[in-house]
Amino acid sequence: MTIEPFSLPDGFLLGVATAATQIEGGDRNNNWYRWFEDGHVKDGSDPSVACDHWNRVAEDTALLTEFGCHTYRLGVEWSRIEPEPGRYDEEAIAHYRDELQRLRDADIVPLLTIYHFSHPLWFEDMGGWMSRRSIECYLRFTEVVVRRLGNLVDDWITMNEPNIYLIFGYVMGVWPPGRKSVRRFFRGRRHMVRAHRAAYEMIHRISPELGRPEPKVGVAHHLRVFDPATDRVADRFMARFYDRMSQGIFVSAMTGSSGDGGRRWADFIGVNYYSRDIVHFVPNPAIGFGRRMSLEGAPVNDLGWERYPEGLYRVVQWLAERYPLPIYITENGTCDSRDAFRSRYIYDHLYQIHRLIEDGVDVRRYYHWTLTDNFEWSEGTTARFGLVYVDFDSQRRAPRESARFYAEICRRRAVTTGMIERYIR
Ligand code: IFM
C-alpha cells in the first residue's frame, strides 16, 4: 500500500471521541453496571471504575490540548442527569457545563453525544427502547440536555450506533438486555428512528433561543464493509442482506431524503468505521443463514477485526453518492495493546480521507477512537483502544508513541516524510 506524505485542508478538524460510560466511572445506576454485576463483562472489569474521568476532567482535557486536538466528541450519562424519571441532578448538569466550558476555553470544539448505549435502570426496567414510552422519555431527557447545555454546544449527535445497540442487545444477545429476537430489533429501530427525528427537530427549535442559531445535528452510524466470501449468488445475496439490514435501513431512515429539497433529519452523516466482514451463506436457519468473519490471512487487531483502510473510502464514497451532506468520521481506531500498529492504522485511514477529499467528497472532521484506554463494553478494560495507556489500578496515564504521531498530525494537518520515517517505517 502507498506510503507517501499528504496533507488535509486548512479547515479540516481532527480530534478524539469518547463516551461517558466508557470513561467516567462512579455511576451504578445504568444498564451496563447491571450487565457487569450479572457477570457478562468478559474480563470482569467494572464500568463504575472505568478511567475515573469524572474526577480527572482537567487532566484529560490537558491531554487534548497537548495533542493539539481541534475538536472533542464527548457524551453525557443519562443515568447521572436523570437518576429517577423526571428528577434532574443539578450537580451532574453543572459538571458537564464545566467540562464544556473548559473545552471552549481551550479552543476545542465540542461535539456532544446525547445517547451512547447506556441508560438509567428505570428506563431499562420499563422495557428500554422496546417500550412505546421510550420515545417520550428520551425526548424529555434530550430537552433538558439541550436547554441546560445547549448554549455551549453547536454540534450534536443524538445517538451513537443505534444499529449496534440493537443487534448486540436484541439479535445476538451479547449486550444488555441479552435478548434474541428479530421482532424486537425492528421494534427498537422504529422507536429509535422516531426519537432521533424528533430530537433533530427539537435541537433546531431550541438552539436559536440559546444563541446558537445554526446547530448541526446527526447520528454516529457504525458502518462496515460486507463483502461476499465468493462470487456465488447466495454469498452475494447474504452480503447485501447484511449491509442493508444492519446499517442501510438505519442510515436512510435517520438521514431522510437523498435528493435536494426533500425532508431531512441530519445536517451531517457521522461514520464510525473500524473493519469489514466477509459473508458466507450457510444453509442453517438457526444462525440466520449467514456467517460473518474476517478475511483469512488478513491483518487483524487484538480483537480479530480486519484492518482494512480501503473500507473507509468505500463506505464514505457510498454515502457521498447518495446524500449531499457533509461527512464527519465520528470514530475510527483500533484495539492494539502493544501499540504495534496503531500509528500505521491512523496513517492508512487518514490517507483514505485525503483521497476522498481529493476526489471531491465533503469530509470535514476525523475523531480518533479513542483518547485513553477505557471500558470497552462486554470486552472490559483489557481491550485497549487508547492513544494513551491507562494503568487501571493507579489511573496513571501515559501517552503511547501513536499519540505523539497523532499529535503531530493534528498540529500540521499533514503527514510529512520525516513523520513517516519516525513513526511508520
Ligand atoms: O468502544 C466502541 C464505541 O463505544 C462505539 N463504537 C465502536 C467502539 C469500539 O468498539
Residues whose N, C-alpha, C, O or C-beta is under 5 A from the ligand:
A	BS01	IFM	A19 N272
